[in-house]
Amino acid sequence: MAMLEGVTVLDLASVGPAARASRWLADYGATVVKVGPVPAHGGVQITPPFHSYSAHRDLQRLLVDLKAAEGREVFLRLAERADVVIESFRPGVVDRLGIGFDDVRERNPRIVYCSTTGFGQDGPRSGWAGHDLNYLAVGGYLHCTGPGPGGQPPIPGATIADSAGGGMHAVMSILAALVQRDRTDEGAFLDVSVADGVLALMALQVDEYLATGEIPQPRHGLLTGRYACYDTYAAGDGRWLAVAAIEHRFWANLCTALDLPQWIERQTDDDAQDEIRADLRAAFARRDRDAWVAELSGANTCVAAVQTVPEAVADPQYEARGAFVRAVHPEHGEFRQVGRTLAGMERTGSRQPVRPADATDTDELLAAAGLSPDEVAKLRDAGVVA
């Protein structure tokens, strides 16, 4: 049995942190119903590319007009039998629609209601629009990351705020609320702020500042590149190596392998860092990246290749862990995608069927909510559901 089998989630989001959260909840075995607008209001939500969010594998779908009284009632009927609601509208929108936490709780006191926003439900920024880069900016992440030319803060290579600060933040909060519900038989409202999640990710740096007054920045500390033992270096073929030899024994192993024994005892000598880096650059430039990886990566030196996405997909470690599966789409054919990779998720077969974006489960879902075929037909004719 999957860990979340028997848990039903209604997801009102199409993209972003909430969609990431429902993706992971589905991969843990929850029944996730994506609730979207009817075709007449199709421009209300962003339609992601077909391959996004694992091509919505294993997800059910319902289209409903939440601005119509009948559509609102449909949603509340579904919520009566659900365990979790996830939404990502701006603060106040779900309450105006009549599907907010208080509205759902009247029908289902055990509901776990998760509202995901950029800055939270209150505070001076609560009404601000934003995206991943904005949340990384205000939380201090960009300032602490190595700058580009002219000191320009970098554009991260992944949506860290959306995924960890928002999506995983939401998943952890939902799971904690479900555990609490087992003890109290009461639901909960979860105010998931992506910016708050970024601040939690930055706790090591923020706590250092609060305790010592030191302002973290690039090359300030061990984990932000102060020392040559924790940095990136170009190999002879122009590809890159990541060196993270923090512990002294790993650093000693690396210096010995590179024939640089003079630096073993000066690992954290601030006065020597420029010279150490120069010697490391010269040493790594003597051979191609993969030659260094073959020699160093398995030799307790904490050296790894900086891989491209194609290289990561072909990596034998991920292959051995069953990280990728094949998806079969009726329009786009067969393609590979990331499988259920997080701890505790049930690994599946090598082929995952996915459905076209316009497929829905409206009839089955509304029947399970107690609506008769005639009632469903009337709602369809009125354009309330699709």
C-alpha positions in Angstrom: 0.0 0.0 0.0 1.3 3.4 -0.9 1.9 5.7 2.1 -1.0 8.1 1.2 -3.4 5.7 -0.2 -6.9 6.7 0.8 -6.1 10.4 1.1 -8.0 12.6 -1.4 -6.6 16.0 -2.4 -8.5 18.7 -4.4 -5.9 20.9 -6.2 -7.1 24.3 -7.5 -3.7 25.2 -9.0 -2.4 24.7 -12.5 1.3 25.6 -12.0 3.8 26.7 -9.3 4.4 25.5 -5.7 0.8 24.1 -5.2 1.1 22.0 -8.4 4.5 20.7 -7.3 3.0 19.8 -3.9 0.1 17.9 -5.4 2.5 16.1 -7.8 4.5 14.8 -4.8 1.4 13.9 -2.8 0.1 11.9 -5.8 3.5 10.2 -6.0 3.1 9.1 -2.4 -0.2 7.5 -3.3 -2.8 10.2 -2.7 -5.8 10.6 -5.0 -5.3 14.0 -6.5 -8.1 15.8 -8.4 -7.1 18.8 -10.4 -9.9 21.3 -10.4 -9.7 23.7 -13.3 -11.9 26.3 -15.0 -14.5 25.3 -17.7 -13.4 26.0 -21.3 -15.3 29.4 -21.4 -12.9 30.6 -18.6 -9.9 28.7 -19.9 -7.6 31.8 -19.9 -7.9 32.1 -16.1 -5.1 29.6 -15.5 -1.8 29.0 -17.2 -1.7 25.8 -19.2 1.8 24.2 -18.7 3.6 22.2 -21.4 2.3 18.7 -21.7 5.5 17.2 -20.1 5.4 19.5 -17.0 4.7 18.1 -13.5 5.3 14.6 -14.9 2.6 15.1 -17.5 0.0 14.9 -14.7 0.4 11.2 -14.5 -2.0 9.5 -12.1 -4.1 12.7 -11.6 -7.8 13.1 -12.1 -9.4 16.2 -13.5 -12.6 18.2 -13.1 -13.6 21.4 -14.9 -16.0 23.6 -13.0 -17.1 27.3 -13.0 -16.4 28.3 -9.4 -18.0 31.8 -10.0 -21.4 30.1 -10.6 -23.5 29.2 -7.5 -24.0 25.7 -8.9 -20.2 25.3 -9.5 -19.4 26.4 -6.0 -21.8 23.9 -4.7 -20.2 21.2 -6.8 -16.8 22.0 -5.3 -18.1 22.0 -1.7 -19.8 18.6 -2.3 -16.4 17.2 -3.4 -14.7 18.9 -0.5 -17.1 17.1 1.9 -15.4 13.8 1.0 -11.8 15.2 0.6 -9.0 15.3 3.1 -6.9 18.1 1.6 -7.6 21.3 -0.4 -4.7 23.1 -2.0 -5.1 26.5 -3.6 -2.8 29.3 -4.9 -5.1 32.3 -5.5 -4.1 35.6 -4.0 -5.3 36.2 -0.5 -9.0 36.7 -0.2 -10.0 35.2 -3.6 -11.3 31.9 -2.3 -13.3 33.6 0.4 -14.9 35.8 -2.2 -15.7 32.7 -4.3 -17.3 31.0 -1.3 -14.8 28.1 -1.2 -12.4 29.3 1.4 -11.4 27.5 4.6 -14.4 28.5 6.6 -16.8 27.6 3.8 -15.2 24.1 3.4 -14.9 23.5 7.1 -18.6 24.0 7.6 -19.1 21.0 5.3 -16.0 19.0 6.5 -14.5 19.9 9.9 -11.6 17.5 9.2 -10.4 19.3 6.1 -6.7 20.3 5.8 -6.8 23.5 3.8 -3.5 24.6 2.3 -3.3 28.1 0.8 0.0 28.7 -1.0 1.0 32.3 -1.9 4.2 34.2 -2.5 4.3 36.2 0.7 1.5 34.7 2.9 -2.0 35.7 3.8 -1.0 38.8 5.8 1.8 41.4 6.0 2.7 44.4 3.8 3.7 42.2 0.8 0.7 39.8 1.0 -0.9 41.3 -2.1 2.2 41.5 -4.2 2.7 39.5 -7.4 5.9 37.5 -7.6 7.8 34.5 -8.9 10.7 32.3 -7.9 13.4 34.9 -8.4 11.6 37.5 -6.3 11.3 35.2 -3.3 15.0 34.1 -3.6 15.8 37.8 -3.7 14.0 39.0 -0.6 15.1 35.9 1.4 18.8 36.7 1.1 19.5 33.7 -1.2 20.6 35.7 -4.2 22.9 38.0 -2.2 24.7 35.0 -0.7 25.2 33.3 -4.0 28.4 33.9 -6.1 27.8 36.9 -8.4 28.2 37.1 -12.1 30.0 39.8 -14.1 29.9 43.2 -12.4 28.6 41.7 -9.2 25.2 40.9 -10.8 23.2 38.4 -8.6 22.8 35.1 -10.6 19.8 33.6 -12.1 19.5 30.1 -10.4 19.4 27.1 -12.6 16.3 25.7 -10.9 13.2 27.1 -9.3 14.4 26.6 -5.8 11.8 28.8 -4.1 8.9 27.2 -6.0 10.0 23.7 -5.3 11.6 23.7 -1.9 10.4 27.0 -0.4 6.9 26.4 -1.7 6.1 22.9 -2.9 8.0 20.8 -0.3 7.0 23.4 2.4 3.3 22.7 1.5 3.8 18.9 1.5 5.5 18.9 4.9 2.8 21.1 6.4 0.0 19.0 4.9 1.5 15.8 6.2 2.0 17.3 9.7 -1.6 18.5 9.7 -2.8 15.0 8.7 -0.9 13.5 11.6 -2.4 16.0 14.0 -5.8 15.3 12.6 -5.4 11.7 13.6 -5.0 12.8 17.2 -7.6 15.6 17.3 -10.1 14.7 14.6 -9.9 18.4 13.5 -8.6 19.9 10.3 -6.3 22.8 9.9 -5.6 25.9 7.8 -2.1 26.2 6.4 -0.8 29.5 5.3 2.2 28.5 3.1 4.3 31.4 2.1 7.0 30.7 -0.5 9.1 33.6 0.9 8.8 32.1 4.4 10.0 28.8 3.0 13.1 30.5 1.5 13.8 32.1 4.8 13.7 28.7 6.4 16.2 27.4 3.8 18.5 30.4 4.6 18.4 29.7 8.4 22.1 28.9 8.7 23.1 32.3 7.2 20.3 34.3 8.9 21.0 32.8 12.3 24.7 33.5 11.9 23.9 37.2 11.3 21.4 37.4 14.2 23.8 35.8 16.6 27.1 37.5 15.5 26.3 40.5 13.4 28.3 39.1 10.6 26.7 39.7 7.2 26.8 36.5 5.1 27.7 37.1 1.4 29.7 35.3 -1.3 33.0 34.0 -0.1 32.0 34.9 3.5 31.9 31.4 4.9 32.9 27.8 4.3 29.7 27.0 2.4 29.7 30.1 0.2 33.3 29.8 -1.2 35.6 31.4 1.4 38.1 28.6 1.0 39.6 26.9 -2.0 38.5 23.5 -0.7 34.9 24.4 -1.5 34.7 25.8 -5.1 34.4 24.9 -8.7 37.3 24.4 -11.1 37.7 24.1 -14.9 39.3 20.9 -16.2 41.5 20.8 -19.2 38.6 20.2 -21.6 36.7 23.3 -20.4 34.2 21.3 -18.4 33.9 21.8 -14.7 34.5 20.0 -11.4 32.8 20.7 -8.1 35.2 20.4 -5.1 33.7 20.1 -1.6 36.5 18.8 0.5 35.3 20.3 3.8 36.6 17.7 6.2 40.4 17.8 6.7 40.9 14.2 5.8 39.2 14.7 2.4 41.2 17.8 1.8 44.4 15.9 2.6 43.4 13.2 0.2 42.8 15.7 -2.6 46.1 17.6 -2.0 48.0 14.3 -2.1 46.3 13.2 -5.3 47.1 16.6 -7.0 50.7 16.5 -5.7 50.1 19.6 -3.6 51.1 18.5 -0.1 52.2 22.0 0.9 48.6 23.0 1.3 47.3 20.2 3.5 47.8 22.1 6.7 46.8 25.5 5.3 43.2 24.6 4.3 41.6 27.5 6.2 44.5 29.9 6.1 42.9 33.1 4.7 46.2 34.5 3.6 46.9 31.5 1.4 43.6 31.0 -0.4 44.6 32.9 -3.6 47.7 30.8 -4.0 45.8 27.5 -3.2 43.2 28.3 -5.8 45.8 29.1 -8.4 47.6 25.8 -7.8 44.3 23.9 -7.9 43.3 25.6 -11.2 46.7 24.7 -12.7 46.4 21.1 -11.5 42.9 20.5 -12.8 43.8 22.1 -16.1 46.2 19.3 -16.8 43.6 16.6 -17.5 40.0 16.4 -18.8 37.1 16.4 -16.5 36.1 12.8 -16.8 39.7 11.7 -16.2 39.7 13.5 -12.9 36.3 12.1 -12.0 37.6 8.6 -12.6 40.6 9.2 -10.4 39.1 11.3 -7.6 35.4 10.9 -7.2 35.6 7.5 -5.6 38.7 8.2 -3.6 37.3 10.2 -0.6 38.1 13.6 -2.1 34.5 15.0 -2.5 35.1 15.8 -6.2 32.2 15.5 -8.6 31.5 16.5 -12.2 29.3 19.5 -12.9 26.9 17.7 -15.2 24.6 19.0 -17.8 21.0 17.8 -17.7 21.6 15.2 -20.5 24.6 13.9 -18.5 22.5 13.7 -15.3 19.8 11.7 -17.2 22.5 9.3 -18.4 24.2 9.0 -15.0 24.6 5.4 -14.0 23.8 6.2 -10.4 20.4 7.6 -11.2 19.9 4.7 -13.6 20.7 2.2 -10.8 18.2 4.0 -8.6 15.4 3.8 -11.1 15.0 7.5 -11.2 13.5 7.7 -14.7 10.4 6.1 -16.3 8.9 6.2 -19.7 5.6 8.0 -20.3 3.2 7.1 -23.0 1.1 10.0 -24.3 -1.7 9.6 -26.8 -0.6 12.7 -28.8 3.1 13.1 -28.0 4.1 9.5 -28.0 6.7 8.0 -25.7 9.2 10.1 -23.7 11.1 9.8 -20.5 10.4 11.6 -17.3 11.5 11.7 -13.6 9.8 8.9 -11.7 8.9 8.6 -8.1 12.3 9.4 -6.7 11.7 10.6 -3.2 12.1 8.3 -0.2 9.1 6.1 0.6 7.5 6.5 -2.8 6.5 3.3 -4.5 8.6 2.7 -7.6 6.5 1.9 -10.6 7.0 0.0 -13.9 9.1 1.4 -16.6 6.1 2.8 -18.6 3.6 5.3 -17.3 0.4 6.0 -19.2 -0.5 9.7 -19.3 -3.6 11.4 -20.7 -4.2 14.4 -23.0 -4.8 17.7 -21.3 -8.5 17.8 -22.2 -9.4 14.5 -20.5 -11.6 14.8 -17.5 -13.2 12.6 -14.8 -16.1 14.8 -14.2 -18.9 12.2 -14.4 -17.2 9.7 -12.1 -16.2 12.4 -9.6 -19.6 14.0 -9.4 -21.3 10.6 -9.2 -19.0 9.8 -6.2 -20.1 13.1 -4.7 -23.7 11.9 -4.8 -25.0 13.7 -7.9 -27.3 11.9 -10.2 -26.7 11.5 -14.0 -29.6 14.0 -14.6 -28.0 16.5 -12.3 -24.6 16.2 -14.0 -26.2 16.5 -17.4 -28.0 19.7 -16.4 -24.7 21.2 -15.0 -23.0 20.3 -18.3 -25.8 21.9 -20.4 -25.5 25.0 -18.3 -21.7 25.2 -18.8 -21.0 24.8 -15.1 -18.9 21.7 -15.5 -17.1 20.1 -18.3 
